[in-house]
Amino acid sequence: MARIVNGITLGNIGNLNYYMRDGQPFVRKRRGKNKHRARGKQAEGCTRLKIVTEFLCLLNEFVKASFAHEGKSKRITPYNAAMSELINNAIVGEAPNLELDFSKALLSKGKLVAPVNPVSKYLDNRILFTWDVLDLGWPVANERAMLVAYAPGIGEVVYEVAGAKRSTGSDFLEMDSNWAGHEVETYIAFRSETGDMVSNSVYTGRITF
């Protein structure tokens, strides 16, 4: 059975299989059933991959920027770098009861100064992000906010890859009305003005829209 995730078809339709690879959608002829069911560590690995893939397919364009440098340093795609990070560090629980711990999920990885004392809150159909302004001059002052808001209950995400300058101390994301009543996971990071460097992301908590 197939499903639609952020406008992308994933799963099986007839004899075709729709899937994601390196953040890009592909289609192939459906494989026959595997008579040897995955067990133990193999089954756990499949579960981890499934959990992370469903999350990252919503953030494909974001991680192209947020994991570009990390991917280049490891000679892999940004998507695969983000995948490795989440699988290894953000999955919690005991198999088969595994889940993504949003507080441990790193959505950006780099060497810029991370946001200092960032806070997110709901305000007038927006999620407002604030942070401490650092007196470090140029080019730090011109670094751009990278923001993410994810509503797991409806499988939707809103993000910004080049928002307000660090020197402004605040930025926001507009929310769709269908997010009302849902819990939202929020994150912030910074990206250099040239776009080639980023900071680690910081989880700014769960809020209810």
N, C-alpha and C positions, 0 to 999 in steps of 0.2 A: 504494500500500500504506500502511496506517495503522500507527501504533505507539502504545503507551501510555507516557506520560512523567509520572511522579508522579501517576498516576491520571487523567490527561487524555489523551483521544484526539486525535492529531494525524495528518493525512494524508488519504488518500482511501479511502472505502468506497462501492463502487458508484458512483452519480452524485453523491455528496455529498463535500464537502471540509471537514474539521475543521481549524480554525486558531486562532491566538492573535492578539488585537489589544488593545493597551494592557493586557496582562496578563490578559485575560479570554477564555475559550473561546467560539468562534462556529462556526456551520455554515452552509454555502452550497452552492448547486448547483455541481457540478464544472465547471470551465471546459474548453473544448476545448483540444487540444494547440496550443501556439504553434509555428507553422512557422518562426519566425525565432528561432533559438537565440541566447541572450545571449552576447556576446563582449566581450573586453577589460575595460574598467572596469565595464561593466554586469554581466558575469559575476562579477567580483571582488566587487562590491557585494552581489550575491545570496548569495555564499558567506559573506561577513562577517555578513550578516543571519541566515543559517541557523545559523551557529555560535553567535552571541550569543542568538538566540531559544531554542535548545535549552537553554542554560544558564539564562537568566532566567526561563523558565516554571516552573522549580523554586523560584524566589525571589520570586514575585509578591508575597506578603504582606510579605516582608522589605523589598523596595524601596519599598513603599507608605509605610513609615516612614523608610527610610534616604535616599530621594530626594524626600521630600515638599517640603521647602523649596526644593531645587534646581529641581524641576519647577514650583513656584509662581512662582519668580523668572523662569523662562523661558516661563511660560504654556503649559506642556505637562504631560502626566501624569507622575507619578513613574516609571512604567514606561518611558516614552519618554525621559525624562532619563537613566535608567540605561542604556538601549539606546544612546543617543548616546555616552555616556561610554565604554562598552566597545568599541563599533565603532571609535571614533576613537583609542583609546589602549591597548587590550589585545590587539589582533589582530597577530600577527607572522608573518613568512615571506613568500615570494613566491608570487603566484597561479600555479597553483591550489593550492599547498601552504601553505594558511593554517591557523593554529590559535590558540586562546586561550592567552595567556601569563598564567597564574594569578597570577604575582608582580606583574603590572602591572594586574590587575583591581581597580578601585575599586568596592566594593560599598556604600559610604556616602559622602556628600559634604556637608560642612557646615563651620561655623566654630568649633565647640567644639574644645577642646584634644584632640589625638589621643592615643591610648594611648601611654604612655612605656615603652620597653623591654618590650613585650609578648612573651610566650613561650607556645607551646602544646606539650603533650606527652601521650603516651598513658599512662594510669594506671588500672588496674582497670576496664576496659571503659568508660572515660570519656576524653574529651579535656579536660585541665585547662589553663585559661588563667590566666596570672599577669601582673601589670603593676606598675609603680612607682606608689605612692600619692603624690599631690601634696598638699602642705599649703596648699591654696588656699581652705579654708573652704567655707561654703554659698554658692551652690547646687552648686558643682563636685563636692563630696564625695558628693552625692546623685544624680549622673548615673548612668545605668544602662548596663551592658555589653550590647552587641549582638554576638552570636557566630554564626559560620557554620562548618560543616564540610561539605565536599562531596567525595563519592567518585565521580570521573568514570568509573571502571571499571564501576560498576553504575548510574550515573545517578541517585544519590540524595543528598539533602541533609538536614541537621538544622540548625536555627537557633533563636536566641532574640533577641527584639527588646527585651526589658526585663528583663535579668538582674540580677546582683548590683550593688550600689552601687560606684562608683569607689573609695570609701574602704576597701572590703574587700580589694582587691588580688588577688582571684582569683574564678574561677567555672568551671563545667564544663558539658559537653554529654554526655548519655548516648548511647551508640552501640548500634545493633542488632547482633546476633551475625552477621548475614550480611555485615557489613562486614569481618570478619576476613580478614587477608591483603591488603587493598586499600590503595592509597595514598589519602590524604585531604588535601585542600587546606583551610587554615584561615585565618580572618580575625577581627578584632575591631575594634569602634568603640564610641563612647559616644553616648548619647541623653539629652537633658535630662529631668528628672523630669516636666515638663509635656508632653513628647513632641514639641515643635515645633521643636527644634534637635538637630543631630547633629554628630559629628566626621567627618573623613575616616576611612575604614577603613584598617587596617594588615594587610598579609599576614603571617601568623605562621608560614608555611612549610608544607612537605609532610611528613606523618608516615605511618607504616604502622600500621594498627590491628591 
